[in-house]
Amino acid sequence: MAKDWAKLGGDEGTEVDTSRLGRALRFGGIATRVSGSFLKRQLARLGRDTNELEAAAGAAMDNAKHIVEVMGEMKGAAMKIGQLLSTDPDLVDPSFAERLATLQRTAPPMSFEMLSAQFEAGTDRPLTSVFRYFDPEPIGSASIGQVHRGVLFDGREVACKIQYPGVADSIDSDLSNVASLLKLGRVFMSRERADTFIAEAREAITREADYTIEAENLRRFHKHLGHRPGVRIPKPIEGFVFPSVLMMDFISAEPFVDGINARTDPALRDAIASRFIELFAYMFHDLNELHADPHPGNFMLDSDDNIVLLDFGCVRAFDPNQADNVLRMLRAFWDDDMTRLTDLYRVMGFGSEGMEMPDEEAMRTYHGLILEPLATHGKFRFSDFKIHSRVREFFKSHLSFLKLVPPANLLLYLRVIAGLKGMMTLVDAGVDFRTMAEACCERRGVE
């Protein structure tokens, strides 16, 4: 039977390189290629050769494409880093972020032979002893593993998540190699920013590589959100929870962005988008625990307009007072109290201790830019929110803001905000963020 399933799946799968040496050599090849292009670009600048500069710029884009291809083939921490980078275009050059975004949509799957071996190694059972039917075509191929639809012998329809080989063992070496690549000639980001980013990613990826942790997260969030209308979360199938294999209920749904944009009623689109944002506000400010993997493939919409949350491998708890401080910052902004807002930056741990903070007028201008969706009542459409170029222009004359590095305990929250912002730019819907935020402040007693 397994042989028939393999035939159904075709021969499109690939083998995943699990050796540290092999993976290091892949990174070494990228580094050589990028550093050569970087040197060529620097020489072109010194010579002011326009043709050479254009050629170097073209080579940089080719490099970005090659890096993304290698990250997708290597899976694991390498691919996960690419996905995290792509959710926030402020972290890297927009053209590189655009290339990285392709990692969110799909990735080359494992070959069926490797998939079968991984399932048996993780469960100590062959596929044929567990499934009446197993679809060899993955319904999702991500950074840590891929998901397949199947039917158990008792008739239950399930989603089975199977981890790529060698993921857990290669995390440290992959992160070290990615960090070196990101800092190479400061082509992609500064050394300080790369170090902070990698440190943040390390813990998240290590936990995500253990599916027993994800199963516990699923159980807990069912208690958190089980009675919340319009939200669905798959349940783990008890008896089929292992560190490298996780079985869950199968929920039929379509990608959230595609689904909401397909609704023809504008009022319905607005209502679904508002419910989506309210859900994340509730998780962060009321539960103080957040689904912290904001790439679009983790959010779906079913035929009854329920929001479906998938992939609870990356979940983070937050200090309730720090979450309330985020609301206090909003209150200070609404009250035009820049002194209080500056004090909150210090209290929350932004920047280095004792650093000189930006002046009040600069604070007012900056927050007027980034908090425009929360400035006034009424439905705001992120598709009209062209913020990145305006903020970059602002930073050119206000370099002090670049020193306001967020505290480590808020990095994943800010990453989620960036991811949600990116999704909302693709959605044909409006949300009254100001009214929603004021209601959250009242609920939390923040004045």
C-alpha positions as CSV (number, residue, x, y, z in Angstrom):
1,M,0.0,0.0,0.0
2,A,2.8,2.4,0.9
3,K,4.2,1.8,-2.6
4,D,0.9,2.9,-4.2
5,W,0.8,6.0,-2.1
6,A,4.3,6.9,-3.2
7,K,3.3,6.5,-6.8
8,L,0.3,8.8,-6.3
9,G,2.7,11.4,-4.9
10,G,5.0,11.3,-7.9
11,D,8.8,12.0,-7.8
12,E,8.8,15.7,-6.9
13,G,10.1,15.3,-3.4
14,T,13.7,16.0,-2.4
15,E,16.2,14.6,0.0
16,V,17.2,16.9,2.9
17,D,20.9,17.2,3.7
18,T,21.2,16.2,7.4
19,S,25.0,16.4,7.8
20,R,26.5,19.4,9.5
21,L,29.4,19.4,7.1
22,G,27.1,19.3,4.1
23,R,24.9,22.1,5.4
24,A,28.0,24.2,6.4
25,L,29.3,23.8,2.8
26,R,26.0,25.1,1.4
27,F,26.3,28.2,3.6
28,G,30.0,28.6,2.6
29,G,29.0,28.6,-1.0
30,I,26.5,31.4,-0.5
31,A,29.0,33.4,1.6
32,T,31.6,33.2,-1.1
33,R,29.1,34.3,-3.7
34,V,27.7,37.2,-1.7
35,S,31.1,38.5,-0.5
36,G,32.4,38.5,-4.2
37,S,29.4,40.6,-5.3
38,F,29.8,42.9,-2.3
39,L,33.5,43.5,-3.1
40,K,32.6,44.2,-6.8
41,R,29.9,46.7,-5.8
42,Q,32.4,48.5,-3.5
43,L,34.9,48.8,-6.2
44,A,32.3,50.1,-8.6
45,R,31.4,52.8,-6.1
46,L,35.0,53.9,-5.7
47,G,35.3,54.1,-9.5
48,R,31.8,55.7,-9.9
49,D,31.1,53.3,-12.7
50,T,27.3,53.4,-13.3
51,N,27.3,50.3,-15.5
52,E,29.3,48.4,-12.9
53,L,26.9,49.6,-10.1
54,E,23.9,48.4,-12.0
55,A,25.5,45.1,-12.7
56,A,26.4,44.7,-9.0
57,A,22.9,45.5,-8.0
58,G,21.6,42.9,-10.4
59,A,24.1,40.4,-8.9
60,A,22.8,41.2,-5.4
61,M,19.2,40.3,-6.5
62,D,20.5,37.1,-8.0
63,N,22.2,36.4,-4.7
64,A,19.0,37.0,-2.8
65,K,17.2,34.5,-5.1
66,H,20.0,31.9,-4.6
67,I,20.0,32.4,-0.8
68,V,16.2,31.8,-0.7
69,E,16.5,28.7,-2.8
70,V,19.1,27.2,-0.5
71,M,17.2,28.1,2.6
72,G,14.1,26.3,1.2
73,E,16.1,23.2,0.3
74,M,17.9,23.0,3.7
75,K,14.8,23.3,5.8
76,G,15.1,23.6,9.6
77,A,16.6,26.7,11.3
78,A,17.9,28.0,8.0
79,M,14.5,28.2,6.4
80,K,12.8,29.3,9.6
81,I,15.2,32.3,9.8
82,G,14.2,33.3,6.3
83,Q,10.5,33.1,7.2
84,L,11.0,35.3,10.3
85,L,13.0,37.8,8.3
86,S,10.3,38.1,5.6
87,T,7.6,39.0,8.1
88,D,9.2,42.3,8.9
89,P,10.5,44.4,6.0
90,D,12.1,46.8,8.4
91,L,14.7,44.2,9.3
92,V,16.3,43.8,5.8
93,D,16.3,45.5,2.5
94,P,12.8,45.3,1.0
95,S,13.9,43.6,-2.2
96,F,15.5,40.8,-0.1
97,A,12.4,40.6,2.1
98,E,10.3,40.2,-1.0
99,R,12.4,37.2,-2.1
100,L,12.2,35.7,1.4
101,A,8.4,36.0,1.3
102,T,8.3,33.1,-1.1
103,L,9.5,30.8,1.8
104,Q,6.1,31.6,3.5
105,R,4.1,30.1,0.7
106,T,5.7,26.8,0.0
107,A,8.9,24.7,0.2
108,P,10.2,21.7,-1.6
109,P,8.8,18.6,0.2
110,M,10.6,15.5,1.3
111,S,10.7,12.5,-0.9
112,F,8.1,9.9,0.0
113,E,10.9,7.4,0.9
114,M,12.4,9.9,3.4
115,L,8.9,10.8,4.7
116,S,8.0,7.2,5.4
117,A,11.3,6.6,7.2
118,Q,10.8,9.7,9.3
119,F,7.3,8.7,10.3
120,E,8.5,5.2,11.3
121,A,11.5,6.5,13.2
122,G,9.3,9.0,15.1
123,T,6.5,6.6,16.0
124,D,8.1,3.2,15.8
125,R,5.2,2.2,13.4
126,P,5.0,2.1,9.6
127,L,2.5,4.3,7.8
128,T,0.6,1.3,6.7
129,S,-0.2,0.2,10.2
130,V,-1.7,3.6,11.1
131,F,-3.5,5.0,8.1
132,R,-6.4,3.6,6.0
133,Y,-5.4,6.3,3.5
134,F,-2.4,8.7,3.5
135,D,-2.1,11.5,0.9
136,P,1.5,11.6,-0.2
137,E,1.1,15.2,-1.4
138,P,1.7,17.6,1.5
139,I,-1.0,20.1,2.3
140,G,1.8,22.3,3.8
141,S,5.6,22.2,3.6
142,A,7.2,24.6,6.1
143,S,10.6,25.1,7.9
144,I,10.5,22.4,10.6
145,G,8.3,19.8,8.9
146,Q,5.5,19.1,6.4
147,V,1.8,18.2,6.9
148,H,-0.2,15.5,5.2
149,R,-3.8,14.6,5.2
150,G,-4.8,11.1,6.2
151,V,-7.6,8.8,7.3
152,L,-7.1,6.6,10.3
153,F,-8.6,3.1,10.4
154,D,-11.3,4.3,12.7
155,G,-12.4,6.8,10.0
156,R,-11.1,10.0,11.6
157,E,-9.7,12.5,9.2
158,V,-6.4,13.9,10.5
159,A,-3.5,16.2,9.6
160,C,-0.2,14.6,10.3
161,K,2.9,16.7,10.8
162,I,6.2,15.0,10.2
163,Q,9.5,16.7,11.0
164,Y,12.4,16.9,8.5
165,P,15.4,14.7,9.5
166,G,18.2,16.3,11.4
167,V,16.3,19.5,12.3
168,A,16.9,19.3,16.1
169,D,20.6,18.4,15.7
170,S,21.4,21.1,13.2
171,I,19.8,24.1,14.9
172,D,23.0,25.5,16.6
173,S,25.2,25.1,13.5
174,D,22.6,26.5,11.2
175,L,22.0,29.5,13.3
176,S,25.7,30.2,13.5
177,N,26.0,29.9,9.8
178,V,23.0,32.2,9.1
179,A,24.3,34.8,11.6
180,S,27.6,34.9,9.7
181,L,25.9,35.3,6.4
182,L,23.5,38.1,7.6
183,K,26.5,40.1,9.0
184,L,28.7,39.5,5.9
185,G,29.9,43.0,4.9
186,R,26.7,44.3,6.5
187,V,25.0,43.5,3.2
188,F,21.8,42.4,4.9
189,M,21.8,43.9,8.4
190,S,24.1,45.4,11.1
191,R,26.1,43.1,13.4
192,E,24.2,44.2,16.4
193,R,20.8,43.7,14.9
194,A,21.8,40.2,13.5
195,D,23.0,39.1,16.9
196,T,19.8,40.2,18.6
197,F,17.7,38.6,15.9
198,I,19.6,35.2,16.1
199,A,19.4,35.1,19.9
200,E,15.6,35.7,19.7
201,A,15.2,33.0,17.1
202,R,17.3,30.3,18.9
203,E,14.9,29.6,21.7
204,A,11.8,29.8,19.5
205,I,13.2,27.3,17.0
206,T,14.5,24.9,19.7
207,R,11.0,24.7,21.2
208,E,9.3,24.5,17.9
209,A,11.4,21.4,17.0
210,D,9.7,19.4,19.8
211,Y,6.2,18.6,18.7
212,T,5.2,17.4,22.3
213,I,5.5,21.1,23.3
214,E,3.2,22.1,20.4
215,A,0.6,19.5,21.4
216,E,0.6,20.9,24.9
217,N,0.2,24.4,23.5
218,L,-2.8,23.2,21.4
219,R,-4.5,21.7,24.5
220,R,-3.9,24.9,26.5
221,F,-5.2,27.2,23.8
222,H,-8.4,25.1,23.5
223,K,-9.0,26.0,27.1
224,H,-8.2,29.7,26.4
225,L,-10.2,30.1,23.2
226,G,-12.5,27.1,23.0
227,H,-15.6,29.2,23.9
228,R,-14.6,32.2,21.8
229,P,-17.0,32.5,18.8
230,G,-15.6,32.4,15.3
231,V,-12.3,30.7,16.2
232,R,-11.2,27.1,15.6
233,I,-8.0,25.3,16.7
234,P,-7.1,21.7,15.8
235,K,-6.9,19.2,18.7
236,P,-4.0,16.8,19.0
237,I,-4.9,13.1,18.5
238,E,-3.9,11.5,21.8
239,G,-1.6,8.5,21.3
240,F,-0.1,10.1,18.2
241,V,2.0,12.8,19.8
242,F,5.8,12.4,19.5
243,P,8.8,14.8,19.4
244,S,9.0,14.5,15.6
245,V,5.5,13.5,14.6
246,L,2.2,15.2,15.6
247,M,-1.3,14.2,14.5
248,M,-4.2,16.6,14.8
249,D,-7.8,17.0,13.7
250,F,-8.0,18.0,10.0
251,I,-9.9,21.3,9.5
252,S,-11.0,22.1,6.0
253,A,-10.3,25.8,5.3
254,E,-8.6,28.1,2.8
255,P,-5.8,30.7,3.4
256,F,-7.1,33.6,5.4
257,V,-6.1,36.3,2.9
258,D,-7.6,34.5,0.0
259,G,-10.7,33.6,1.9
260,I,-11.5,37.0,3.3
261,N,-10.9,38.7,-0.1
262,A,-13.3,36.2,-1.8
263,R,-16.2,37.3,0.4
264,T,-18.3,39.7,-1.7
265,D,-19.9,41.6,1.2
266,P,-17.7,44.5,2.4
267,A,-19.3,44.5,5.8
268,L,-18.5,40.8,6.2
269,R,-14.9,41.3,5.2
270,D,-14.6,44.1,7.7
271,A,-16.2,42.0,10.5
272,I,-13.8,39.0,9.8
273,A,-10.8,41.3,9.8
274,S,-11.8,43.0,13.0
275,R,-12.4,39.6,14.7
276,F,-8.9,38.5,13.5
277,I,-7.2,41.6,15.1
278,E,-9.3,41.4,18.2
279,L,-8.2,37.8,18.7
280,F,-4.6,38.7,18.8
281,A,-5.3,41.7,21.1
282,Y,-7.1,39.3,23.4
283,M,-4.3,36.8,23.4
284,F,-1.6,39.4,24.2
285,H,-3.4,41.8,26.6
286,D,-5.8,39.4,28.4
287,L,-4.2,36.0,28.2
288,N,-0.7,37.4,28.1
289,E,0.2,34.5,25.8
290,L,0.5,34.8,22.1
291,H,0.6,32.6,19.0
292,A,4.0,34.0,17.9
293,D,4.5,32.7,14.3
294,P,2.8,35.2,12.1
295,H,3.4,33.9,8.6
296,P,0.3,33.7,6.5
297,G,0.2,30.0,6.1
298,N,-0.8,29.6,9.8
299,F,-4.1,31.4,9.4
300,M,-7.1,30.0,7.5
301,L,-10.8,30.7,7.1
302,D,-13.4,28.0,6.9
303,S,-16.7,27.9,5.0
304,D,-18.6,29.3,8.0
305,D,-16.2,32.3,8.3
306,N,-14.4,30.8,11.3
307,I,-10.8,31.9,11.8
308,V,-8.6,28.8,12.0
309,L,-5.3,29.1,13.8
310,L,-2.6,26.5,12.9
311,D,1.0,25.7,14.0
312,F,1.3,26.4,17.8
313,G,5.0,25.5,17.9
314,C,6.0,29.1,18.6
315,V,4.0,30.4,21.6
316,R,5.2,33.0,24.0
317,A,4.1,34.2,27.4
318,F,4.5,37.9,28.4
319,D,4.7,39.9,31.6
320,P,1.2,41.3,32.2
321,N,2.6,44.6,33.3
322,Q,4.7,44.9,30.1
323,A,1.6,44.2,28.0
324,D,-0.3,46.9,30.0
325,N,2.6,49.3,29.4
326,V,2.0,48.9,25.6
327,L,-1.5,50.2,26.3
328,R,-0.1,53.0,28.5
329,M,2.1,54.1,25.6
330,L,-1.1,54.3,23.4
331,R,-2.8,56.4,26.1
332,A,0.2,58.8,26.3
333,F,0.1,59.1,22.5
334,W,-3.6,59.9,22.5
335,D,-3.1,62.4,25.2
336,D,-0.1,64.0,23.4
337,D,1.9,63.4,26.6
338,M,5.4,62.9,25.1
339,T,7.0,63.1,28.5
340,R,5.1,60.1,29.8
341,L,5.7,58.3,26.5
342,T,9.4,58.8,26.8
343,D,9.4,57.7,30.4
344,L,7.6,54.5,29.3
345,Y,10.3,53.8,26.8
346,R,12.8,53.9,29.7
347,V,10.7,51.8,32.0
348,M,10.1,49.1,29.4
349,G,13.8,48.8,28.6
350,F,14.0,50.2,25.1
351,G,17.6,51.2,24.2
352,S,20.6,51.2,26.5
353,E,20.5,52.3,30.1
354,G,21.2,56.1,30.5
355,M,21.0,56.8,26.7
356,E,19.8,60.2,25.6
357,M,16.2,59.9,24.4
358,P,14.9,61.7,21.3
359,D,13.3,65.1,21.9
360,E,9.5,65.5,22.4
361,E,8.8,66.9,18.9
362,A,10.7,64.0,17.3
363,M,8.7,61.5,19.5
364,R,5.5,63.2,18.4
365,T,6.3,63.1,14.7
366,Y,7.6,59.5,14.8
367,H,4.5,58.1,16.7
368,G,2.2,60.1,14.5
369,L,3.7,58.1,11.6
370,I,3.7,54.6,13.0
371,L,0.5,54.8,15.0
372,E,-1.6,56.4,12.3
373,P,-4.0,53.4,12.3
374,L,-4.7,54.0,16.0
375,A,-4.9,57.8,15.9
376,T,-8.5,58.3,15.0
377,H,-11.8,56.5,15.1
378,G,-13.2,54.9,12.0
379,K,-12.2,52.0,9.8
380,F,-8.6,52.1,8.7
381,R,-7.3,50.2,5.7
382,F,-3.7,49.0,5.8
383,S,-3.7,48.7,2.0
384,D,-3.5,52.5,2.0
385,F,-0.8,52.6,4.8
386,K,2.5,53.4,3.0
387,I,4.7,53.6,6.1
388,H,8.1,52.1,5.4
389,S,9.5,54.7,3.0
390,R,8.2,57.5,5.3
391,V,9.9,56.0,8.4
392,R,13.2,55.4,6.6
393,E,13.2,59.0,5.5
394,F,12.4,60.1,9.1
395,F,15.3,58.0,10.4
396,K,17.8,59.8,8.1
397,S,17.5,62.9,10.2
398,H,16.7,61.3,13.5
399,L,19.3,58.6,14.0
400,S,18.7,58.5,17.8
401,F,15.6,56.3,17.1
402,L,17.8,53.6,15.7
403,K,19.2,53.2,19.2
404,L,15.9,52.5,20.8
405,V,16.4,48.8,20.4
406,P,13.3,46.9,21.8
407,P,13.7,44.8,25.0
408,A,14.2,41.1,24.4
409,N,10.9,40.3,26.1
410,L,9.0,42.2,23.4
411,L,10.8,41.1,20.3
412,L,8.4,38.3,19.4
413,Y,5.4,40.6,20.1
414,L,6.8,43.2,17.7
415,R,7.4,40.5,15.1
416,V,3.8,39.4,15.4
417,I,2.7,43.0,15.0
418,A,4.8,43.3,11.8
419,G,3.4,40.0,10.5
420,L,-0.2,41.1,11.1
421,K,0.5,44.4,9.5
422,G,1.9,42.7,6.4
423,M,-1.2,40.5,6.2
424,M,-3.6,43.4,6.6
425,T,-2.0,45.2,3.7
426,L,-3.2,42.3,1.5
427,V,-6.8,42.3,2.9
428,D,-9.6,44.3,1.3
429,A,-11.1,45.3,4.6
430,G,-11.2,48.1,7.2
431,V,-10.8,47.9,10.9
432,D,-11.6,50.5,13.6
433,F,-8.3,50.0,15.5
434,R,-8.8,53.0,17.8
435,T,-12.1,51.9,19.2
436,M,-10.8,48.4,19.6
437,A,-7.7,49.6,21.5
438,E,-9.7,51.9,23.7
439,A,-12.0,48.9,24.7
440,C,-8.9,46.9,25.5
441,C,-7.6,49.7,27.7
442,E,-10.9,49.9,29.6
443,R,-10.9,46.1,30.0
444,R,-7.4,46.2,31.5
445,G,-8.1,49.3,33.6
446,V,-5.4,51.3,31.8
447,E,-6.0,55.1,32.0
